[in-house]
Structures are given as C-alpha cells and as structure tokens.
Amino acid sequence: MDIRNSYEDDIADLVDQAHRILDAHQDAMSLSSLRSSFKKVNGLKATLAERINSRMLVNGLPNELLIEVFKYVAFEGGSCPTLSLNVGDNAKVQTRPLLSLTHVCRRWRRTALAYPLLWRRIDCHNLEQFREFAVQRSYPGPISLFIDVRRIHDSGDTDALRLILEHSDRLYRLDIAYGLETREHVPHSGLLDLQCPDLECLTVNRCSPAAVQSPIPVSRKSLFCGGLSRLRALAIAPIPDWLPANPLPALTHLYLSFYWYTDLRTSFILSFLRSAPALEMLQLSRFLMPRADGPEDLASTPVPLSRLKYILFSRSSDLESALAVLSQLVIPESARTYLDCINIHSEAPSSVLPLLPPTANTRTLTVYINHTALELVAEGRDSGFWLSGWESPDSNQDRFTTWLTHLPVMFPLSRLSYLQLQLEQPGSVIVQILRETVSLTTLELGIALFIEEPDGGEDSLVQICRALSEGSGGTEPLPHLCPELRVLTIRPYSSDSKPVYTRWREAIHSMLCARIRLRRPIHRLAMQPVDFRRAYLEIEGKQEPSVEEVLADYYASLADHVHELVLPCSREESIVFPRPRADWDEVERYWTIHDDDRPELL
C-alpha cells in the first residue's frame, strides 16, 4: 500500500471521528470548551491553508522575484498623481494596492514587510499611516514624502510638521504641493530649514508669491541649510519662490515654470544654470523675460553645459527670450533642442535663428507652414532641433515668407540630403531655398499648387520644375538646382481654385527630360495630381474627366522618363509624408509633466 495514501486516509478518518464526537457531545460541552475546540479547528484550517498555498505555482517563485512584482504594483503599475507637475487638490499617495498585497497570504505579507523600500513613498494625510510607514516599515531606509502644504496650513497640524522634521534626514525625494485652489501666499519657512543631506529629487507645485505685483521680483534662497549637494532633479512650477541659491553640482534634471510675470533677467537665469554644470535635461515652461535686457544682462563668458542631452522651451514660450539664453550656452551638438514658441515675427531680425550647435550638422530638414502655424525639424546624425509655434500678429500676415528667406543663414542647407516642405508659398521662395541645397538627394513637396505668382506669372509647381530643368553650359553641363537629386515627391494641397492638370503634367515631363539630358535623372517620382475628395476634375479643353483618366494621362506621359513612378489611385493610397519623431522619455524620468508641456508638433 502507498504510504502517502495511508496517511491521507488516516487524516480523513480522524477528521470524521472528531466531527462525530462533536455532534454527540456538543450539548454537554461548556462554552469555554467549545471556544477552545473552535480555536484548535481554526488553527488546523490555517495550517492546511498554508500548506495548500505553499504548493501553489505562484508561491514557488523565489522571494527576489516576488519583490519585483510588488515593486511593479507599488511604483510602476500606474502613474502616481503626486509625481505629477499638475497635481490636483485631492492628490495623495496611492497605498491601497500595496496594502492589498499584504492581505493575500502570510508569505506575501512577510515578504513585503521585510523589504523597506516598498514602503518608502508616503504622505501626511494619515498620520497613523505616516508613523507606520516611516518608523516601522521603511526604517532605516530612505523615504519619499508628498506634502500638501495648504492642508497642513489650514488645519494647523503641528504633529505633521514635527514628524516631517524628525525624519527629514532620511528624505531622498520631496514633493511639495500647494493645491489648485491656493491663491494666497502660504508660509513655508519651516520647510526651507529641513535637514535633507541625501535629497535627490525636489518638486514644488503651485506656489503663489508673497506679493502679486507686475513684475514679481525673483530671488534665490538657501534651501535646507545649504545641503543640496546630492540633488539630481529639481522642478519648480512656478517660480519665483523656492529657487535655490545653493550650488547644485549633481543636478541633472531641471524644470522651471514661469507662470508669473517676473523681473527675471538673462544674467540671472544664466547665473543659476552656471551653478548646475552637470545638467542633462533642462526644460523652461512659459519662458518670458522683460525686453529691457542690455549688454549688462549678458554673461561675461558663456555658460558651459557639456553634459546636456535635452533643452526645451515649452508651453508657448517667447522666442526672443529663448534665443537670448541659447546664445549664451555652450552645449553639445547632440543636445536635443525643442522650442514651442509664440511671437515668431517673420519680418524681425530677432526671430532669425542663429546657427546653433544642434543645427550645425543638419542633414535632414522638415518645414511645415499652415497659415500662421510653423513646424520645423532639423536632424543630423546625432542631433535634433524642433521649432513649433505661431506667427506674431505684428508680422502683417507675412505667413513666414520673409522668415523663410533666412533659412540659409539658420541652417547649413548645403549639407542637406533630405528636405520636406509643406507650405503655401510662391514658387520663387521655394526656388531660393533649393539654390542652396547642392547635396540634396530627396525632396518632398507638399505645396499649394494653385497659388499664382504675385506678378501674374507661372504657378508654384511650374516655376519649381522650370528651375530644376535649368543647367550650366560647358562640356559637362549640370543642373543649376539640386544636382544630386534622385527622389522627388509632390503632393498638392486642397484649394478652392480649379487646378490645371495638363500644365503640371507638361512641366514635370519637361523637367524629367531635362534632367536626363543633364545626366542627372530623377530615379523615383511620386506624384499625387488628384484631390481624391473630388469626384470629377477640370482640365483645360475637357469636361469633367474622371480620376482614372487623369492618372492614365500622367502615367503615359511620365513613365518612360523615370525609373520608378508612383501615382496613387485612391484616397487610401494618398501620399503621406513621414512625420519626424523623437524619444522624449527622459524628460519625464522623475515626474509627469502637463500635456501642454510635452514636446509635440502642432
């Protein structure tokens, strides 16, 4: 007989026997005897449950792997609202998921309680829980604390402030919020004097100034008794308060919001940045400085930020203010630069970009203009520059025409291998840009083909094709424009005007033949001559030809003069230009920013 089966039968018989005895004698048993029996039965049930749990597959995981699961639930499973720079009035640290883990079984509870780092994220909403987490469960490890200053101030809760002071030497992260409803200034002198020698991350949300005046004076304060030597991440939304006067030798991530109009000067912000030489990510939101900056406001020597990887001016910052700071920084060519700016004055020299380190080795350039909106992306092998913004009302509806004429000054067009232009501009403006692109191999044009030139001459596409057809004389003639061009894509914008398709077809045909004669043929042509939203089209001399007839006409005329011809046949196959994308995850490594602060194109 199998010994294991014998034990199982014996145990089952004993349980049945105990059940029969209880049924027979329970009426004669005293209450204390019944309670004693109940306690023993519960002990047996707990023992059996523990044996069953220990044989479950999930409990076969080693403690180290189980801890990783717990860490995911505690820190990674969802965005903690108290790590956001847009924190709400009722934000608190979410401890329920972690506490629920300790109620699953004894092993999970023992494992979780034995790992102090799981309990390091706490707030001051529940003082009993604060004491349990800070004194018992996370001790002696580091702690991350969220403080709702408005709540402590309104309630007059001195116990919370005393507990914060008692454990401030263990702080590695401190998130301070004043609440959405806070409009009056809330004193915080006690917090400024915390002892935080190991603090690595500090965020301050929605702090109102002591006096609202225009402009609000800005000053720097010595924080935490000067002990910020290990601080790696700092976010203040908004200044002027809490801007540290301390040296910040280890600071790598800095976010500053300029919601209030201040008397900040270029020299002031540059002096602050000079105190943080290890910066890797710098984001300035709603950045605006007074226009009175003179020579005395500029740094005597540029500020070197040799480790910088990302620099962002976000949420409708002022272009002139952003350029004033950028011109005084020495940053690597590989620093990803993003400008979300208003007041791009097309006709003003102050809106012309200087040649910056991130744009010095541009190889690909994308320009998109839609009425008063501008998007520009310039990328090199290891560099990236993004400009997104709106034309200034003072530009007299120039629609960036004057600004585009300065592109050769702002970017090294002679080094471009790829150029994408999506804009409504006269052909002469585009031709002027193309004259500088001597190394260009790929050109993508999304232009308003229906715009007539101001002087009543050729429309945009015809003028561009004619310029691409012109060549130099001599024994080995070359095209005047884009001698290395091999790939050409053309996509029209919709328009209220009736397009003349035969004129475009003839212009493209002449250009392809001319490039062949100049021994610089176009290898691939993608052309979308049809707005697929129209059921019928208008061509000179014909009445409402179908889309199929137009495409067949283009194919017959162009196919023999290019190695590859692409003509979309339906709306689903319409030409779609690639949109530049970049990895900005590092910007939110320590906190979650507001949607309007995220680096995105329009």
MIMARLUM-813812 format. One record per residue (C-alpha): x, y, z; residue in one letter. Coordinates in steps of 0.25 Angstrom, whole numbers, padded with zeros to 4 digits, always signed. Layout:
<rs>
XYZA;...
</rs>
This chain:
<rs>
+0000+0000+0000M;+0005+0014-0003D;+0009+0021+0010I;+0004+0034+0005R;-0010+0029+0002N;-0010+0022+0016S;-0007+0036+0023Y;-0017+0043+0015E;-0028+0032+0019D;-0024+0033+0034D;-0025+0048+0034I;-0038+0048+0027A;-0043+0037+0037D;-0038+0046+0049L;-0046+0058+0044V;-0059+0049+0042D;-0057+0044+0056Q;-0055+0058+0062A;-0068+0062+0055H;-0076+0050+0060R;-0071+0053+0075I;-0074+0068+0074L;-0088+0064+0069D;-0091+0054+0080A;-0085+0063+0092H;-0087+0077+0088Q;-0099+0080+0096D;-0091+0075+0109A;-0079+0083+0106M;-0077+0096+0113S;-0075+0110+0105L;-0061+0110+0109S;-0059+0096+0104S;-0066+0100+0091L;-0057+0112+0089R;-0045+0104+0091S;-0049+0094+0081S;-0052+0105+0071F;-0039+0111+0073K;-0032+0098+0070K;-0040+0095+0058V;-0037+0109+0053N;-0022+0106+0055G;-0023+0093+0047L;-0030+0101+0036K;-0019+0111+0036A;-0008+0101+0035T;-0015+0093+0024L;-0017+0107+0016A;-0003+0110+0018E;+0001+0096+0013R;-0008+0098+0001I;-0003+0112-0002N;+0012+0107-0002S;+0009+0097-0013R;+0002+0107-0022M;+0010+0111-0034L;+0011+0125-0031V;+0017+0122-0017N;+0028+0115-0024G;+0034+0128-0028L;+0047+0132-0020P;+0045+0144-0011N;+0054+0152-0020E;+0045+0151-0032L;+0033+0153-0023L;+0039+0166-0019I;+0040+0171-0033E;+0025+0168-0035V;+0022+0176-0022F;+0031+0188-0027K;+0023+0188-0040Y;+0010+0189-0033V;+0015+0200-0024A;+0023+0208-0033F;+0021+0205-0048E;+0007+0199-0049G;+0001+0213-0051G;+0005+0228-0051S;+0005+0233-0037C;-0002+0246-0037P;+0007+0252-0026T;+0019+0251-0036L;+0011+0260-0046S;+0015+0275-0048L;+0000+0277-0050N;-0004+0271-0036V;-0019+0273-0032G;-0025+0278-0019D;-0028+0264-0014N;-0016+0257-0018A;-0010+0247-0009K;+0000+0235-0009V;-0007+0223-0014Q;-0004+0212-0003T;-0016+0203-0005R;-0010+0194-0016P;+0002+0191-0007L;-0006+0189+0005L;-0015+0179-0002S;-0003+0171-0005L;-0001+0168+0010T;-0015+0163+0011H;-0013+0151+0001V;-0006+0141+0009C;+0004+0141+0021R;+0016+0138+0012R;+0013+0151+0003W;+0011+0159+0016R;+0024+0154+0022R;+0032+0156+0009T;+0026+0171+0007A;+0029+0175+0021L;+0043+0170+0020A;+0046+0179+0009Y;+0047+0194+0014P;+0048+0201+0000L;+0033+0196-0003L;+0028+0206+0008W;+0037+0218+0005R;+0026+0226-0002R;+0017+0233+0008I;+0009+0246+0010D;+0004+0254+0022C;-0011+0251+0020H;-0012+0240+0030N;-0002+0242+0042L;-0004+0228+0047E;+0000+0222+0034Q;+0011+0232+0033F;+0017+0227+0046R;+0015+0212+0042E;+0022+0214+0028F;+0033+0224+0033A;+0036+0218+0046V;+0033+0203+0045Q;+0032+0198+0031R;+0042+0207+0023S;+0052+0209+0034Y;+0064+0211+0033P;+0064+0213+0018G;+0061+0225+0010P;+0047+0231+0009I;+0040+0239-0002S;+0030+0249+0004L;+0018+0257-0002F;+0014+0269+0006I;+0001+0276+0004D;+0005+0290+0009V;-0009+0296+0008R;-0015+0285+0016R;-0005+0286+0027I;-0006+0301+0028H;-0021+0301+0028D;-0022+0290+0039S;-0011+0296+0047G;-0006+0281+0049D;+0007+0283+0056T;+0009+0268+0058D;+0010+0266+0043A;+0021+0277+0042L;+0028+0271+0055R;+0028+0257+0048L;+0034+0263+0035I;+0045+0270+0043L;+0048+0257+0051E;+0050+0249+0038H;+0055+0259+0028S;+0070+0253+0029D;+0064+0241+0022R;+0058+0248+0010L;+0063+0244-0004Y;+0051+0251-0010R;+0041+0262-0006L;+0029+0266-0014D;+0022+0279-0009I;+0009+0284-0014A;+0000+0296-0010Y;-0012+0292-0017G;-0020+0297-0029L;-0029+0306-0020E;-0018+0313-0013T;-0017+0327-0018R;-0012+0334-0005E;+0003+0332-0001H;+0005+0321+0009V;+0017+0322+0018P;+0027+0311+0017H;+0039+0316+0025S;+0039+0303+0033G;+0041+0294+0021L;+0052+0303+0016L;+0060+0299+0028D;+0059+0284+0027L;+0071+0275+0028Q;+0072+0267+0016C;+0086+0263+0013P;+0083+0252+0004D;+0071+0258-0004L;+0072+0254-0019E;+0059+0260-0024C;+0051+0272-0021L;+0038+0277-0027T;+0029+0289-0023V;+0015+0291-0029N;+0007+0303-0030R;+0014+0312-0020C;+0008+0326-0020S;+0017+0338-0018P;+0017+0346-0005A;+0012+0359-0013A;+0006+0359-0026V;+0011+0371-0034Q;+0016+0373-0048S;+0027+0369-0050P;+0029+0360-0038I;+0043+0361-0032P;+0051+0348-0033V;+0062+0344-0023S;+0069+0331-0019R;+0069+0325-0005K;+0078+0316+0002S;+0070+0303+0004L;+0071+0292+0014F;+0083+0299+0021C;+0091+0299+0008G;+0090+0283+0007G;+0087+0280-0007L;+0100+0274-0012S;+0093+0261-0016R;+0081+0267-0022L;+0079+0261-0036R;+0065+0266-0040A;+0058+0279-0038L;+0045+0284-0042A;+0038+0298-0038I;+0025+0301-0044A;+0024+0312-0044P;+0036+0321-0039I;+0039+0332-0033P;+0039+0324-0019D;+0048+0312-0016W;+0059+0316-0026L;+0071+0311-0018P;+0084+0319-0016A;+0091+0306-0013N;+0102+0300-0022P;+0096+0289-0030L;+0108+0280-0034P;+0100+0267-0036A;+0087+0273-0043L;+0084+0266-0056T;+0069+0269-0058H;+0063+0283-0056L;+0049+0288-0059Y;+0045+0303-0057L;+0031+0309-0060S;+0029+0324-0062F;+0014+0325-0060Y;+0016+0338-0052W;+0022+0350-0060Y;+0035+0353-0053T;+0047+0363-0054D;+0056+0351-0057L;+0068+0355-0066R;+0076+0347-0075T;+0088+0349-0066S;+0080+0343-0054F;+0076+0331-0061I;+0090+0329-0067L;+0096+0330-0053S;+0086+0320-0048F;+0090+0310-0059L;+0105+0312-0056R;+0102+0306-0042S;+0098+0293-0049A;+0109+0289-0058P;+0104+0274-0059A;+0091+0277-0065L;+0086+0267-0075E;+0071+0271-0077M;+0067+0286-0076L;+0052+0290-0078Q;+0047+0304-0077L;+0032+0305-0078S;+0025+0318-0082R;+0038+0325-0082F;+0038+0340-0084L;+0047+0351-0080M;+0046+0366-0080P;+0050+0373-0093R;+0059+0383-0086A;+0071+0373-0086D;+0084+0381-0090G;+0099+0377-0090P;+0100+0377-0075E;+0090+0366-0075D;+0098+0356-0083L;+0108+0347-0077A;+0123+0351-0078S;+0126+0337-0082T;+0117+0327-0088P;+0111+0316-0079V;+0117+0302-0082P;+0107+0291-0081L;+0115+0280-0087S;+0106+0268-0082R;+0093+0274-0087L;+0085+0264-0095K;+0071+0271-0095Y;+0067+0286-0095I;+0053+0290-0096L;+0046+0303-0096F;+0031+0299-0096S;+0017+0303-0094R;+0017+0316-0103S;+0030+0321-0098S;+0035+0334-0104D;+0045+0332-0116L;+0053+0344-0113E;+0055+0341-0099S;+0059+0326-0102A;+0069+0331-0113L;+0075+0340-0103A;+0078+0329-0093V;+0082+0319-0104L;+0092+0329-0110S;+0099+0329-0096Q;+0100+0314-0094L;+0111+0305-0099V;+0104+0291-0102I;+0108+0279-0109P;+0103+0277-0124E;+0096+0265-0119S;+0087+0273-0109A;+0072+0271-0114R;+0066+0285-0115T;+0051+0288-0115Y;+0045+0301-0116L;+0030+0303-0114D;+0029+0318-0116C;+0019+0329-0119I;+0022+0342-0126N;+0031+0338-0137I;+0032+0351-0144H;+0034+0347-0159S;+0040+0361-0163E;+0048+0364-0150A;+0063+0360-0149P;+0061+0356-0134S;+0053+0344-0139S;+0064+0339-0149V;+0071+0327-0142L;+0086+0327-0140P;+0093+0315-0145L;+0093+0307-0132L;+0101+0294-0129P;+0089+0285-0130P;+0087+0291-0144T;+0101+0292-0149A;+0102+0278-0155N;+0087+0277-0160T;+0085+0266-0171R;+0070+0266-0172T;+0060+0277-0171L;+0045+0278-0170T;+0037+0291-0171V;+0022+0291-0169Y;+0014+0304-0170I;-0001+0305-0169N;-0006+0319-0169H;+0001+0325-0156T;+0006+0312-0151A;+0020+0307-0153L;+0027+0294-0150E;+0041+0291-0153L;+0050+0279-0150V;+0065+0279-0153A;+0073+0266-0151E;+0087+0261-0152G;+0093+0248-0149R;+0093+0250-0134D;+0086+0264-0133S;+0072+0269-0133G;+0065+0282-0133F;+0050+0285-0133W;+0043+0298-0134L;+0028+0299-0133S;+0020+0312-0132G;+0011+0323-0137W;+0014+0336-0145E;+0014+0349-0137S;+0001+0358-0140P;+0012+0369-0143D;+0017+0361-0156S;+0006+0367-0164N;+0001+0353-0169Q;+0014+0351-0176D;+0012+0336-0174R;+0027+0333-0171F;+0031+0337-0185T;+0041+0347-0181T;+0046+0337-0170W;+0048+0326-0180L;+0058+0335-0188T;+0067+0334-0176H;+0068+0319-0176L;+0082+0318-0182P;+0087+0327-0170V;+0079+0318-0160M;+0083+0304-0165F;+0094+0298-0173P;+0086+0296-0186L;+0098+0291-0194S;+0099+0279-0185R;+0085+0274-0186L;+0082+0261-0192S;+0067+0261-0189Y;+0057+0273-0190L;+0042+0273-0187Q;+0034+0285-0190L;+0019+0286-0187Q;+0015+0301-0189L;+0007+0311-0196E;+0018+0320-0202Q;+0021+0326-0216P;+0030+0317-0225G;+0041+0327-0224S;+0042+0326-0209V;+0044+0311-0211I;+0054+0312-0222V;+0062+0322-0214Q;+0063+0311-0203I;+0067+0300-0213L;+0078+0308-0219R;+0086+0305-0206E;+0083+0290-0205T;+0095+0285-0214V;+0095+0272-0207S;+0080+0269-0207L;+0076+0255-0211T;+0062+0254-0207T;+0052+0265-0208L;+0037+0264-0203E;+0028+0276-0207L;+0014+0278-0201G;+0011+0291-0207I;-0002+0299-0210A;+0000+0297-0225L;-0012+0306-0228F;-0005+0319-0224I;-0002+0328-0235E;+0011+0336-0234E;+0009+0351-0229P;+0014+0356-0243D;+0004+0348-0250G;+0014+0338-0256G;+0015+0323-0254E;+0009+0316-0243D;+0018+0310-0232S;+0020+0296-0237L;+0022+0301-0252V;+0033+0310-0247Q;+0040+0300-0238I;+0040+0290-0249C;+0046+0300-0259R;+0057+0304-0249A;+0060+0289-0247L;+0062+0288-0262S;+0072+0299-0264E;+0086+0294-0266G;+0100+0300-0267S;+0108+0301-0280G;+0121+0294-0284G;+0125+0280-0288T;+0119+0274-0275E;+0106+0282-0272P;+0100+0281-0258L;+0086+0285-0253P;+0087+0299-0246H;+0078+0293-0235L;+0080+0281-0227C;+0090+0273-0236P;+0089+0261-0227E;+0074+0260-0226L;+0069+0246-0229R;+0056+0244-0221V;+0045+0254-0223L;+0031+0254-0217T;+0020+0264-0220I;+0006+0265-0213R;-0004+0276-0215P;-0012+0283-0204Y;-0027+0285-0206S;-0031+0298-0211S;-0044+0306-0215D;-0037+0308-0229S;-0039+0299-0241K;-0025+0292-0243P;-0020+0292-0258V;-0014+0277-0258Y;-0009+0278-0272T;+0000+0289-0269R;+0006+0282-0257W;+0008+0269-0265R;+0015+0277-0276E;+0024+0284-0266A;+0028+0271-0259I;+0030+0264-0273H;+0040+0275-0278S;+0047+0275-0264M;+0049+0260-0265L;+0054+0260-0279C;+0064+0272-0276A;+0070+0264-0264R;+0072+0253-0273I;+0080+0262-0283R;+0088+0267-0272L;+0091+0253-0268R;+0085+0255-0254R;+0072+0247-0256P;+0061+0246-0245I;+0061+0231-0241H;+0048+0232-0233R;+0036+0241-0235L;+0023+0240-0226A;+0013+0250-0231M;-0002+0252-0226Q;-0008+0261-0236P;-0022+0258-0231V;-0030+0263-0220D;-0038+0250-0217F;-0049+0257-0210R;-0054+0262-0224R;-0062+0252-0232A;-0059+0259-0245Y;-0047+0268-0249L;-0046+0280-0258E;-0035+0280-0269I;-0033+0291-0280E;-0041+0287-0292G;-0048+0275-0286K;-0061+0274-0278Q;-0060+0267-0264E;-0051+0255-0267P;-0050+0244-0257S;-0039+0242-0247V;-0035+0229-0255E;-0034+0237-0268E;-0025+0248-0261V;-0016+0237-0255L;-0015+0229-0268A;-0011+0242-0275D;+0000+0245-0265Y;+0005+0231-0266Y;+0006+0231-0281A;+0014+0244-0281S;+0024+0241-0270L;+0026+0226-0268A;+0037+0225-0279D;+0045+0237-0273H;+0047+0231-0259V;+0052+0218-0253H;+0040+0217-0243E;+0027+0225-0244L;+0017+0225-0233V;+0003+0230-0235L;-0007+0227-0224P;-0020+0222-0230C;-0029+0225-0218S;-0031+0233-0205R;-0026+0221-0197E;-0013+0221-0205E;-0011+0236-0204S;+0003+0241-0202I;+0006+0243-0187V;+0019+0250-0183F;+0027+0244-0171P;+0025+0251-0158R;+0038+0253-0150P;+0038+0247-0137R;+0048+0247-0125A;+0049+0240-0112D;+0046+0249-0100W;+0044+0239-0089D;+0056+0245-0082E;+0048+0258-0080V;+0039+0251-0070E;+0049+0242-0063R;+0046+0248-0050Y;+0032+0254-0051W;+0020+0255-0061T;+0018+0268-0068I;+0005+0275-0072H;+0001+0271-0086D;+0003+0285-0092D;+0018+0284-0087D;+0020+0271-0095R;+0029+0273-0107P;+0019+0270-0119E;+0018+0277-0132L;+0005+0284-0136L;
</rs>
